[in-house]
Amino acid sequence: MNLSRSDKNSVQSKIENLRREINRHNELYYQMSAPEISDAEFDALLVDLKKLEEEDPQFITPDSPTRRVGGRAEGFKSFVHRVPLMSLDNSYDIDDLKSFDERCRKLADGRDFQYVAELKIDGLSLALHYENGFLTAGATRGDGFTGDDVFNNVKTIRTIPLKLKGESPASVEVRGEAFLARSVFQKINAELDMQGEKTFANPRNAASGTLRQLDSSIVAARRLDLFPYDVLSGNQKMFATHWESFEFLECAGFNVNPNRALCETVGEVIEFTEKMLGLRDALDYDIDGVVVKINSTQLQQEFGATTKAPRWAIAYKYPAMQATTRLNSINVQVGRTGALTPVAYLEPVLLAGTTVARASLHNEDEIKRLDIKIGDYVLIEKSGEIIPQILQVIKNSAQRRGNQIRISKKLSGLQFRGRASRRRSRYALHESRLSGKIKGANFIFRFAQGNGHRRSGRSFSRTAGRFGNG
């Protein structure tokens, strides 16, 4: 399209204004939790911008919101980290933290210092590279030295700025933890269940699986998030203190986790860990502890590292929300599409302050993997408000006397009639294969209301068959 100078200026102005508006709404939604428009209205703005850019591609820039979603990749290339992403030593009780403090004070040789305590997000680490302010690379941690190049997928995470705000060095590396919010995770699993697809075991597995998708449009739809925790320039830390890194990251446009503390003593660190443990279930993301770091960059460099981990940091791990109990039976729930989801019914046990009586088994493959039998004693784990998971079977031969679950039942064309809104309606279950039957067990199905039925005063059960002893 041949445009006059004034027309070009007008189109460029429209594009720049639209980008600013989209970025403003992104910030309102992801960083301030105060959206002003609906998702549909936001998508419409993106469509308008994409149309303008397609008509005049000369105005496309690397930081345009339309650049977040690319095409399908053939695979992931290896990415060598400029500075290794080291793992941290773990501590599991307060005495470990006190011992860490004693080691740090000995290394400091009488010099005063502060600690920074921040949440240990249960996700996966990413390294983001910016050149002249623009995002140019993104990679997974991998083994700490070499990870996967997931740049196309990283660009879809809307809490990662495509261009840094304000002043910054020519070369910047931001490190952070990618994760899925619990609320988003539950929506993803609900959609997968509706489609008859395999669901994810927990938010961390979902985030990891999502980031390794070859199709970046799938990654964009799942709304990964990220909390940054460090920033480097070249091979060096950018600031004299770790606390200043958070201040820079906030100004640069990142969504920095507000739950952190600058501590003068190990006692203050312990107070923070206890406070966050009490708030753990109220968060919309999973944490498994608190990371404690020396605030001074100079002392970090002096303390150095072992072959495995830095001496100036430690991960205080919260007690796992796990317990052992007995598997009494398995119910198979029927989804709206006919997908069958087995649910374990347990001997009630106290876990993380609540009584747990059931756990997810996800699908037939999970039952096979666990080699689970009715009557087994199992190790379960609770993650926030999500239904507990069965981690493993306690395979004590003296206890394993239950029956094995075997595939043997097929459901096809089952129908029944019900009354709703003074009229009769038909409900049908899609053809499905039932993942197991216990010999001699009673087998009874009650189906969920079918698709297209408008709810009225009558309710319908969403339960399928139960496998159990007797």
TORLO-55614 format. One line per 8 residues: number of its first residue (from 1); for each residue z, x, y of C-alpha. Coordinates in nm, 2 decimals. Example, Ala and Ser with C-alpha at 12.3 -4.5 7.8 and 13.67 -1.06 7.14 Angstrom:
BEGIN
1> 0.78,1.23,-0.45 ~ 0.71,1.37,-0.11
END
This chain:
BEGIN
1> 0.00,0.00,0.00 ~ -0.11,0.14,0.34 ~ 0.16,0.08,0.59 ~ 0.18,0.16,0.96 ~ 0.46,0.39,1.08 ~ 0.65,0.09,1.22 ~ 0.61,-0.10,0.89 ~ 0.72,0.20,0.69
9> 1.03,0.23,0.90 ~ 1.10,-0.14,0.85 ~ 1.07,-0.12,0.47 ~ 1.28,0.19,0.46 ~ 1.55,0.03,0.67 ~ 1.55,-0.28,0.44 ~ 1.59,-0.06,0.14 ~ 1.87,0.15,0.29
17> 2.06,-0.16,0.41 ~ 2.03,-0.32,0.06 ~ 2.16,0.00,-0.10 ~ 2.45,0.01,0.13 ~ 2.53,-0.36,0.05 ~ 2.50,-0.30,-0.32 ~ 2.73,0.00,-0.31 ~ 2.98,-0.19,-0.10
25> 3.00,-0.47,-0.35 ~ 3.03,-0.21,-0.63 ~ 3.33,-0.06,-0.46 ~ 3.49,-0.40,-0.39 ~ 3.45,-0.49,-0.76 ~ 3.55,-0.17,-0.94 ~ 3.79,0.00,-0.70 ~ 3.95,-0.28,-0.50
33> 3.93,-0.57,-0.75 ~ 3.83,-0.79,-0.46 ~ 3.47,-0.91,-0.53 ~ 3.30,-1.11,-0.26 ~ 3.00,-1.23,-0.46 ~ 2.93,-1.34,-0.82 ~ 2.77,-1.13,-1.09 ~ 2.45,-1.33,-1.06
41> 2.43,-1.28,-0.68 ~ 2.49,-0.90,-0.73 ~ 2.21,-0.89,-0.99 ~ 1.98,-1.07,-0.75 ~ 2.04,-0.79,-0.49 ~ 1.95,-0.53,-0.75 ~ 1.63,-0.72,-0.83 ~ 1.54,-0.73,-0.46
49> 1.60,-0.36,-0.42 ~ 1.40,-0.28,-0.74 ~ 1.10,-0.48,-0.61 ~ 1.10,-0.31,-0.28 ~ 1.12,0.04,-0.44 ~ 0.84,-0.05,-0.68 ~ 0.62,-0.15,-0.39 ~ 0.70,0.17,-0.20
57> 0.81,0.43,-0.45 ~ 0.81,0.70,-0.18 ~ 1.15,0.56,-0.07 ~ 1.32,0.59,-0.41 ~ 1.61,0.84,-0.40 ~ 1.82,0.98,-0.69 ~ 2.13,0.79,-0.58 ~ 1.97,0.45,-0.56
65> 2.16,0.19,-0.76 ~ 1.84,0.11,-0.95 ~ 1.85,0.46,-1.10 ~ 2.16,0.38,-1.31 ~ 1.97,0.22,-1.60 ~ 1.69,0.42,-1.76 ~ 1.49,0.37,-2.09 ~ 1.56,0.46,-2.45
73> 1.62,0.82,-2.55 ~ 1.50,0.98,-2.87 ~ 1.83,1.16,-2.92 ~ 2.09,1.37,-2.74 ~ 2.04,1.74,-2.65 ~ 2.33,1.99,-2.66 ~ 2.50,2.07,-2.34 ~ 2.69,2.40,-2.30
81> 3.00,2.37,-2.07 ~ 3.02,2.62,-1.79 ~ 3.40,2.62,-1.83 ~ 3.54,2.51,-2.17 ~ 3.72,2.18,-2.19 ~ 4.04,2.29,-2.37 ~ 4.26,2.06,-2.56 ~ 4.63,2.03,-2.47
89> 4.95,2.11,-2.67 ~ 5.13,1.79,-2.77 ~ 5.50,1.71,-2.73 ~ 5.66,1.42,-2.91 ~ 6.01,1.40,-2.77 ~ 6.21,1.48,-2.45 ~ 6.34,1.81,-2.60 ~ 5.98,1.93,-2.62
97> 5.93,1.85,-2.25 ~ 6.25,2.04,-2.16 ~ 6.13,2.34,-2.37 ~ 5.80,2.33,-2.19 ~ 5.98,2.34,-1.86 ~ 6.19,2.64,-1.97 ~ 5.87,2.83,-2.07 ~ 5.71,2.75,-1.73
105> 6.02,2.86,-1.53 ~ 6.03,3.19,-1.73 ~ 5.66,3.25,-1.65 ~ 5.71,3.16,-1.28 ~ 5.98,3.43,-1.27 ~ 6.20,3.25,-1.01 ~ 5.93,3.10,-0.80 ~ 5.96,2.73,-0.72
113> 5.68,2.49,-0.84 ~ 5.60,2.12,-0.88 ~ 5.47,1.92,-1.17 ~ 5.20,1.65,-1.16 ~ 5.25,1.37,-1.42 ~ 4.95,1.15,-1.49 ~ 4.86,0.90,-1.76 ~ 4.69,1.02,-2.08
121> 4.40,0.77,-2.11 ~ 4.30,0.69,-2.47 ~ 3.93,0.74,-2.42 ~ 3.68,1.04,-2.43 ~ 3.64,1.32,-2.19 ~ 3.32,1.37,-1.98 ~ 3.20,1.65,-1.76 ~ 3.00,1.54,-1.46
129> 2.79,1.78,-1.26 ~ 2.68,1.74,-0.89 ~ 2.44,1.96,-0.71 ~ 2.42,1.92,-0.33 ~ 2.62,1.60,-0.37 ~ 2.39,1.43,-0.62 ~ 2.48,1.36,-0.98 ~ 2.26,1.58,-1.20
137> 2.42,1.60,-1.54 ~ 2.68,1.44,-1.76 ~ 2.81,1.55,-2.10 ~ 3.07,1.47,-2.36 ~ 3.35,1.72,-2.44 ~ 3.22,1.79,-2.80 ~ 3.41,2.09,-2.94 ~ 3.51,2.20,-2.59
145> 3.23,2.45,-2.56 ~ 2.93,2.24,-2.64 ~ 2.89,1.87,-2.60 ~ 2.61,1.60,-2.60 ~ 2.39,1.55,-2.29 ~ 2.45,1.18,-2.21 ~ 2.33,1.18,-1.85 ~ 2.13,0.86,-1.88
153> 2.43,0.67,-2.01 ~ 2.67,0.83,-1.76 ~ 2.46,0.70,-1.48 ~ 2.52,0.34,-1.59 ~ 2.90,0.37,-1.53 ~ 2.94,0.21,-1.19 ~ 3.27,0.38,-1.11 ~ 3.08,0.72,-1.12
161> 2.92,0.77,-0.78 ~ 2.55,0.89,-0.80 ~ 2.61,1.07,-0.47 ~ 2.95,1.21,-0.35 ~ 3.08,1.08,-0.03 ~ 3.17,1.32,0.25 ~ 3.16,1.70,0.25 ~ 3.15,1.89,-0.08
169> 3.05,2.23,-0.21 ~ 2.69,2.28,-0.34 ~ 2.80,2.28,-0.70 ~ 3.08,2.04,-0.82 ~ 3.20,1.95,-1.17 ~ 3.42,1.65,-1.21 ~ 3.61,1.59,-1.54 ~ 3.73,1.25,-1.64
177> 3.82,1.01,-1.92 ~ 3.57,0.74,-2.00 ~ 3.72,0.42,-2.15 ~ 3.68,0.05,-2.20 ~ 3.92,-0.19,-2.04 ~ 4.10,-0.41,-2.29 ~ 3.96,-0.72,-2.14 ~ 3.61,-0.59,-2.16
185> 3.66,-0.47,-2.52 ~ 3.77,-0.82,-2.62 ~ 3.46,-0.97,-2.46 ~ 3.24,-0.72,-2.64 ~ 3.39,-0.80,-2.98 ~ 3.37,-1.17,-2.92 ~ 3.00,-1.14,-2.85 ~ 2.94,-0.92,-3.15
193> 3.13,-1.17,-3.37 ~ 2.91,-1.46,-3.23 ~ 2.60,-1.26,-3.32 ~ 2.73,-1.19,-3.67 ~ 2.75,-0.81,-3.59 ~ 3.01,-0.56,-3.69 ~ 3.30,-0.55,-3.44 ~ 3.48,-0.24,-3.31
201> 3.82,-0.14,-3.43 ~ 3.97,-0.05,-3.09 ~ 3.87,0.02,-2.73 ~ 3.84,0.40,-2.78 ~ 3.60,0.36,-3.08 ~ 3.40,0.11,-2.87 ~ 3.38,0.35,-2.57 ~ 3.27,0.64,-2.79
209> 3.01,0.43,-2.98 ~ 2.88,0.29,-2.65 ~ 2.84,0.62,-2.49 ~ 2.63,0.74,-2.78 ~ 2.39,0.46,-2.76 ~ 2.03,0.57,-2.72 ~ 1.94,0.27,-2.51 ~ 2.11,0.30,-2.17
217> 2.06,-0.07,-2.10 ~ 2.32,-0.15,-2.38 ~ 2.56,0.10,-2.22 ~ 2.52,-0.06,-1.88 ~ 2.59,-0.41,-2.03 ~ 2.92,-0.30,-2.18 ~ 3.07,-0.18,-1.85 ~ 3.23,0.15,-1.94
225> 3.48,0.28,-1.68 ~ 3.61,0.63,-1.59 ~ 3.93,0.78,-1.44 ~ 3.86,1.14,-1.31 ~ 4.14,1.40,-1.36 ~ 4.00,1.73,-1.24 ~ 3.74,1.89,-1.02 ~ 3.59,2.24,-1.01
233> 3.34,2.43,-0.80 ~ 3.15,2.68,-1.01 ~ 3.40,2.83,-1.25 ~ 3.70,2.78,-1.03 ~ 3.94,2.50,-0.93 ~ 3.85,2.36,-0.59 ~ 4.20,2.34,-0.43 ~ 4.52,2.52,-0.41
241> 4.70,2.23,-0.59 ~ 4.61,1.98,-0.86 ~ 4.74,1.70,-0.64 ~ 4.47,1.78,-0.38 ~ 4.20,1.72,-0.64 ~ 4.30,1.35,-0.66 ~ 4.28,1.32,-0.29 ~ 3.93,1.47,-0.28
249> 3.81,1.25,-0.57 ~ 3.93,0.94,-0.40 ~ 3.74,1.04,-0.08 ~ 3.43,1.13,-0.28 ~ 3.40,0.77,-0.41 ~ 3.58,0.79,-0.75 ~ 3.82,0.53,-0.89 ~ 4.13,0.74,-0.93
257> 4.42,0.61,-1.15 ~ 4.71,0.53,-0.91 ~ 4.97,0.58,-1.18 ~ 5.07,0.94,-1.12 ~ 5.36,1.13,-0.97 ~ 5.43,1.46,-0.80 ~ 5.76,1.58,-0.95 ~ 6.00,1.85,-0.83
265> 6.19,1.87,-1.16 ~ 6.14,1.80,-1.53 ~ 6.40,1.52,-1.49 ~ 6.15,1.34,-1.25 ~ 5.88,1.39,-1.51 ~ 6.09,1.23,-1.78 ~ 6.17,0.94,-1.54 ~ 5.79,0.88,-1.49
273> 5.72,0.89,-1.87 ~ 5.99,0.63,-1.93 ~ 5.87,0.41,-1.65 ~ 5.51,0.41,-1.77 ~ 5.62,0.35,-2.13 ~ 5.78,0.02,-2.01 ~ 5.45,-0.07,-1.83 ~ 5.22,0.03,-2.12
281> 5.15,-0.31,-2.25 ~ 5.08,-0.45,-1.90 ~ 4.79,-0.22,-1.84 ~ 4.43,-0.33,-1.90 ~ 4.35,0.01,-2.07 ~ 4.50,0.20,-2.35 ~ 4.72,0.51,-2.29 ~ 4.89,0.72,-2.55
289> 5.11,0.93,-2.33 ~ 5.15,1.13,-2.01 ~ 4.99,1.46,-1.92 ~ 5.21,1.71,-1.73 ~ 5.06,1.99,-1.53 ~ 5.17,2.27,-1.30 ~ 5.06,2.16,-0.96 ~ 4.99,2.51,-0.82
297> 4.64,2.64,-0.91 ~ 4.75,3.00,-0.86 ~ 5.03,2.96,-1.11 ~ 4.79,2.79,-1.35 ~ 4.57,3.10,-1.34 ~ 4.87,3.33,-1.38 ~ 5.01,3.13,-1.68 ~ 4.67,3.14,-1.85
305> 4.61,2.99,-2.20 ~ 4.65,3.06,-2.57 ~ 4.34,3.05,-2.79 ~ 4.38,2.67,-2.81 ~ 4.54,2.53,-2.50 ~ 4.66,2.62,-2.14 ~ 5.02,2.72,-2.10 ~ 5.05,2.53,-1.77
313> 4.99,2.18,-1.92 ~ 5.12,1.96,-2.20 ~ 5.06,1.61,-2.33 ~ 5.37,1.41,-2.39 ~ 5.27,1.16,-2.66 ~ 5.44,0.82,-2.68 ~ 5.57,0.70,-3.01 ~ 5.29,0.54,-3.21
321> 5.31,0.17,-3.22 ~ 5.30,0.17,-3.60 ~ 5.49,0.01,-3.89 ~ 5.47,-0.04,-4.26 ~ 5.47,-0.39,-4.42 ~ 5.34,-0.59,-4.71 ~ 5.00,-0.76,-4.73 ~ 5.07,-1.12,-4.85
329> 4.72,-1.27,-4.83 ~ 4.38,-1.26,-4.66 ~ 4.23,-1.55,-4.46 ~ 3.86,-1.55,-4.39 ~ 3.78,-1.70,-4.04 ~ 3.44,-1.86,-3.98 ~ 3.27,-1.78,-3.64 ~ 3.04,-2.02,-3.47
337> 2.73,-1.84,-3.61 ~ 2.88,-1.85,-3.96 ~ 3.00,-1.49,-3.95 ~ 3.30,-1.44,-4.17 ~ 3.59,-1.23,-4.05 ~ 3.88,-1.14,-4.28 ~ 4.23,-1.14,-4.13 ~ 4.53,-0.99,-4.31
345> 4.85,-1.20,-4.33 ~ 5.15,-0.98,-4.35 ~ 5.52,-0.98,-4.42 ~ 5.65,-1.02,-4.06 ~ 5.76,-0.69,-3.90 ~ 5.89,-0.59,-3.56 ~ 5.64,-0.37,-3.38 ~ 5.65,-0.26,-3.01
353> 5.90,-0.53,-2.93 ~ 5.71,-0.82,-3.09 ~ 5.70,-0.97,-3.44 ~ 5.36,-0.91,-3.61 ~ 5.25,-1.13,-3.90 ~ 4.87,-1.06,-3.91 ~ 4.62,-0.78,-3.86 ~ 4.25,-0.75,-3.83
361> 4.03,-0.63,-4.13 ~ 3.71,-0.66,-3.93 ~ 3.46,-0.70,-4.22 ~ 3.38,-0.64,-4.59 ~ 3.31,-0.27,-4.53 ~ 3.66,-0.22,-4.39 ~ 3.81,-0.38,-4.69 ~ 3.61,-0.15,-4.92
369> 3.70,0.16,-4.71 ~ 4.07,0.08,-4.73 ~ 4.05,-0.01,-5.10 ~ 4.30,-0.28,-5.01 ~ 4.46,-0.52,-5.26 ~ 4.69,-0.82,-5.22 ~ 5.05,-0.71,-5.24 ~ 4.97,-0.36,-5.10
377> 5.20,-0.20,-4.85 ~ 5.00,-0.10,-4.54 ~ 5.04,0.10,-4.23 ~ 4.96,-0.11,-3.92 ~ 4.91,-0.01,-3.55 ~ 4.93,-0.22,-3.24 ~ 4.73,-0.15,-2.93 ~ 4.84,-0.35,-2.62
385> 4.76,-0.72,-2.66 ~ 4.49,-0.66,-2.92 ~ 4.55,-0.78,-3.27 ~ 4.71,-0.50,-3.48 ~ 4.48,-0.30,-3.71 ~ 4.54,-0.18,-4.07 ~ 4.51,0.20,-4.06 ~ 4.57,0.27,-4.43
393> 4.71,0.16,-4.76 ~ 5.03,0.32,-4.88 ~ 4.90,0.41,-5.22 ~ 5.22,0.43,-5.43 ~ 5.11,0.34,-5.78 ~ 5.44,0.18,-5.85 ~ 5.38,-0.07,-5.57 ~ 5.00,-0.14,-5.62
401> 5.01,-0.44,-5.86 ~ 4.79,-0.68,-5.66 ~ 4.44,-0.80,-5.74 ~ 4.13,-0.64,-5.61 ~ 3.91,-0.83,-5.37 ~ 3.56,-0.87,-5.50 ~ 3.24,-1.02,-5.37 ~ 3.16,-1.33,-5.57
409> 3.10,-1.63,-5.35 ~ 2.81,-1.76,-5.15 ~ 2.82,-2.04,-4.89 ~ 2.50,-2.23,-4.82 ~ 2.41,-2.55,-4.64 ~ 2.77,-2.68,-4.63 ~ 2.81,-2.98,-4.40 ~ 3.07,-3.23,-4.30
417> 3.10,-3.52,-4.05 ~ 3.36,-3.57,-3.78 ~ 3.42,-3.82,-3.50 ~ 3.42,-3.72,-3.13 ~ 3.36,-3.91,-2.81 ~ 3.33,-4.23,-3.02 ~ 3.03,-4.11,-3.20 ~ 2.96,-3.92,-3.53
425> 2.85,-3.56,-3.52 ~ 2.73,-3.32,-3.78 ~ 2.86,-2.97,-3.82 ~ 2.69,-2.71,-4.04 ~ 2.79,-2.36,-4.14 ~ 2.51,-2.10,-4.15 ~ 2.44,-1.94,-4.48 ~ 2.68,-1.66,-4.53
433> 2.81,-1.43,-4.80 ~ 3.18,-1.44,-4.87 ~ 3.34,-1.10,-4.90 ~ 3.58,-1.15,-5.18 ~ 3.76,-1.38,-5.42 ~ 4.09,-1.33,-5.60 ~ 4.08,-1.44,-5.96 ~ 4.28,-1.76,-6.00
441> 4.34,-1.81,-5.63 ~ 4.30,-2.15,-5.47 ~ 3.99,-2.15,-5.24 ~ 3.98,-2.40,-4.95 ~ 3.75,-2.40,-4.65 ~ 3.80,-2.59,-4.32 ~ 3.52,-2.52,-4.07 ~ 3.51,-2.47,-3.69
449> 3.33,-2.72,-3.48 ~ 2.96,-2.65,-3.46 ~ 2.74,-2.52,-3.18 ~ 2.64,-2.78,-2.92 ~ 2.94,-3.00,-2.97 ~ 3.12,-3.10,-2.65 ~ 3.50,-3.09,-2.69 ~ 3.69,-3.41,-2.66
457> 4.04,-3.52,-2.76 ~ 4.00,-3.42,-3.13 ~ 4.05,-3.06,-3.23 ~ 3.90,-2.88,-3.53 ~ 4.05,-2.59,-3.73 ~ 3.87,-2.25,-3.73 ~ 4.00,-2.14,-4.07 ~ 3.82,-2.04,-4.38
465> 3.93,-1.95,-4.73 ~ 4.26,-1.78,-4.82 ~ 4.30,-1.51,-5.08 ~ 4.65,-1.46,-5.21 ~ 4.89,-1.46,-5.50 ~ 4.95,-1.82,-5.61
END
